[in-house]
Structures are given as structure tokens and as C-alpha cells.
Amino acid sequence: MALLNKKLTPPEIAAIYYHVFGNCSDWMQLYAIADGIKVSDIINRSTVYKWKNSAKIVDLIRQLNRAQSDTIETAINKAMNDAQMAGVDNVHTNNETRPKKAGFVDFSRPENQTAKLNELVNTADDPGEALDALKVIMQAQKADRDAAKDGRIVRAYVPVSCHECPIYQKAGKKA
């Protein structure tokens, strides 16, 4: 409960760094790290969620996410500048079209179709194109679910006659 104060402690900061940079989303474990206890010693889950949603934790997560995205953007810009300084002409950003891959791709295979649709969604310049590709992906997933439902075998076991059924016999004995 001491973690619900206004000031961040070093173990709390370490736990949130683990959450942001270590991709840990187990808040019970993060709370245990911040409080210096075992996960099994946590008595009240509501305390964990109060701590998780406290202003100091939310602010620190925002700051770290912002710093992380700034760091990634800085690294990308540095790599682009280094490539341009080295005279590399085929550097592509997300907005530019990527060079076509040489070779034959068999789109009759579902995994190749899915890969191409995902590529279209991720590289589409027009939101309408991305939406159309997403619709095709969703239709394929729905068709897969429907096929799985149709393929289920439902078995119902019925006794040869009511007089042989154990439930019927128990009910007859009670009556």
C-alpha cells in the first residue's frame, strides 16, 4: 500500500521500465517488483490496479513511450542520413513504394494470399485500398470459422429404450 504515494520509488521506475522496454504486461508481477514482494504475497488485486492507474505510473509510462518512439525515429533518421552520406540510392521510407521481389509466388496457396493481403494493408496509400484488403482478410477468416463449425461432429447418445436408461430407472425407484 506504500506504493500509492505521490512520489515514484526506484523499484517502481524499474518495474515500469520493464513494462515499457521489456514488454511485460503482467501487472501483478510488475507490482511485486515495485513493492519488493513475491507475487504470491499480493493479497488484494484492487491495490495492484489502483497502483497501475495512479497518475504517477500513467505519466511515467507516457514519458517512456514518447522517449522510445523519439529514439526509434532518431535512429531511423540517422540511418537514412548515413545511407545518403554513403551514396546509397535505394533507401526507402514507409511512404515510398518498395521494389518488387523477383521470382514466382504461388498465390493459390492460402498463406501466400494472406501474406500479400497483409502487405497490401500495410503499404496502401489509399485508405480505401487498405479497407478492401481488410475486408477480404475478414471474409477469409469468417469462412474458416464457418468451415470449422460445419466440420464439428455432434454426437448424441440415446438409449435403446427408456426402460434401460439409468436415469429412468432411478426415477422409477423414487416414484
C-alpha positions in Angstrom: 0.0 0.0 0.0 3.0 2.2 0.4 3.3 2.4 -3.4 0.2 4.5 -3.6 2.1 7.7 -2.5 2.7 10.6 -4.9 6.5 10.1 -5.4 8.0 7.4 -7.6 10.4 5.0 -6.0 13.4 3.4 -7.8 11.8 -0.1 -7.7 8.6 1.4 -9.3 10.7 3.1 -12.0 12.4 -0.2 -12.7 9.1 -2.1 -12.9 7.7 0.4 -15.4 10.9 0.3 -17.5 10.4 -3.5 -17.5 6.8 -2.9 -18.7 7.7 -0.5 -21.5 11.0 -1.8 -22.7 10.7 -5.5 -21.7 7.1 -5.8 -22.9 5.9 -7.2 -19.6 2.1 -6.8 -19.2 1.7 -8.9 -16.1 0.7 -6.1 -13.7 0.7 -8.5 -10.7 4.4 -9.2 -11.4 5.2 -5.5 -12.0 3.5 -4.6 -8.7 5.5 -7.3 -6.9 8.8 -5.9 -8.4 7.8 -2.4 -7.4 6.9 -3.4 -3.9 9.8 -5.9 -3.4 7.5 -8.8 -2.6 6.5 -12.1 -4.2 3.5 -12.3 -6.5 2.0 -14.9 -4.2 2.2 -12.4 -1.3 -0.2 -10.0 -3.0 -3.4 -10.1 -1.1 -5.6 -7.5 -2.8 -5.8 -7.2 -6.6 -7.5 -3.9 -6.4 -4.4 -2.4 -4.9 -2.5 -3.5 -8.0 -5.0 -1.8 -10.3 -5.1 1.3 -8.2 -1.3 1.5 -8.5 -1.4 0.7 -12.2 -3.9 3.6 -12.8 -2.3 6.1 -10.5 -1.2 9.4 -12.1 2.5 8.9 -11.4 2.6 5.5 -13.1 0.5 6.6 -16.1 2.7 9.7 -16.5 5.9 7.6 -16.4 4.5 5.2 -19.0 3.6 8.1 -21.3 7.1 9.6 -20.9 8.8 6.4 -21.6 6.7 5.6 -24.6 7.3 9.1 -26.0 11.0 8.7 -25.4 11.0 5.2 -27.0 9.3 6.5 -30.2 11.6 9.5 -30.3 14.6 7.2 -30.0 13.3 5.0 -32.8 12.6 8.0 -35.0 16.0 9.4 -34.3 17.7 6.1 -35.2 15.7 5.9 -38.5 16.7 9.4 -39.4 20.3 8.8 -38.5 20.3 5.6 -40.6 18.8 7.5 -43.5 21.4 10.3 -43.3 24.2 7.8 -43.0 23.0 5.9 -46.1 22.7 9.2 -48.0 26.2 10.2 -47.0 27.5 6.8 -48.1 25.8 7.3 -51.5 23.2 4.6 -51.2 20.3 5.5 -53.5 17.9 2.7 -52.8 16.8 3.7 -49.3 13.0 3.6 -48.9 10.8 5.2 -46.4 7.3 3.9 -45.4 5.7 6.4 -47.9 7.8 5.3 -50.9 7.0 2.2 -52.9 9.2 -0.8 -52.3 11.0 -2.6 -55.1 9.2 -5.7 -56.4 10.6 -9.0 -55.4 11.8 -11.1 -58.2 10.6 -14.7 -58.5 7.4 -16.7 -58.8 4.9 -16.6 -55.9 2.1 -19.2 -55.9 -1.0 -17.2 -54.8 -3.1 -20.4 -54.9 -1.7 -21.2 -51.5 -3.6 -19.5 -48.7 -0.5 -18.5 -46.7 0.8 -16.6 -49.8 -2.6 -14.9 -50.3 -2.7 -13.8 -46.6 0.9 -12.5 -46.8 0.1 -10.5 -49.9 -3.1 -9.1 -48.3 -1.2 -8.1 -45.2 1.4 -6.4 -47.4 -1.4 -4.5 -49.2 -2.9 -3.4 -45.9 0.4 -2.2 -44.6 1.7 -0.4 -47.7 -1.6 1.0 -49.2 -1.5 4.7 -49.9 -5.3 4.9 -50.2 -7.3 4.1 -47.0 -9.9 2.5 -49.4 -7.4 0.0 -50.7 -6.4 -0.9 -47.1 -10.1 -1.3 -46.2 -10.8 -3.5 -49.1 -7.9 -5.8 -48.3 -9.0 -5.9 -44.6 -12.5 -6.9 -45.8 -11.0 -9.8 -47.8 -9.0 -10.9 -44.8 -12.1 -10.8 -42.6 -14.2 -12.7 -45.1 -11.5 -15.4 -45.3 -11.4 -15.7 -41.5 -15.2 -15.9 -41.3 -15.2 -18.6 -44.0 -12.5 -20.5 -42.0 -14.7 -20.3 -38.8 -17.8 -21.4 -40.7 -15.9 -24.3 -42.2 -14.7 -25.3 -38.7 -18.2 -25.2 -37.4 -19.5 -27.3 -40.2 -16.8 -29.8 -39.6 -17.7 -30.4 -36.0 -19.2 -33.7 -35.2 -22.1 -33.6 -32.7 -22.8 -36.9 -31.0 -25.9 -37.6 -29.0 -26.2 -40.9 -27.3 -29.7 -42.2 -26.9 -30.6 -45.4 -25.0 -32.2 -48.3 -26.9 -35.3 -47.9 -24.8 -36.4 -45.8 -21.8 -36.5 -48.8 -19.6 -32.8 -49.4 -20.0 -31.8 -45.8 -19.2 -30.2 -45.5 -15.7 -31.9 -42.1 -15.2 -35.3 -43.5 -16.0 -34.6 -46.5 -13.6 -33.6 -44.2 -10.7 -36.7 -42.0 -11.3 -38.9 -45.2 -11.3 -37.4 -46.3 -8.0 -38.1 -43.0 -6.3 -41.7 -43.0 -7.5 
